[in-house]
Amino acid sequence: MSKLSIYVPDSMYDELRRRQLPISQLAQRAFAAALNDDANATWIAQARKRRARPASVSTEDLMDAVEDEFGA
């Protein structure tokens, strides 16, 4: 496991210690959440770039497309 130094305000560090919270575990959870949020944001941005699909296709439109492509 890699070792990392991070900086937090003194008041935050003091409060974490006072409450006896596991700083390393909290930081790991925060990093995992940030990575997950970034992955979701990337997926959403890519999805928004895709061409929208029609909600439904009418039989008439479909038959017209077939006739245009293959002839009647």
C-alpha positions, 0 to 999 in steps of 0.5 A: 500500500502506498503512503501519502501525506495530506494536509488538513487544517489544524482544527480539523485534525484536532477534532478528528483526534478528539473524536478518535476517528480513523483518519486513514480509513476516512481519507480512503473512503473520501478518495474512493467516493471522489473516484466514483463520482468522477467515473459517473460524471465521465459516463454522463458526459459521454452519454450526453454526447451520444445521438438521441434515439427516438422514443418510438418508431412508427411502422409507416416510418420504418416501411418508408425507410425500408422502401427507400433503401431496398426499393418497393 
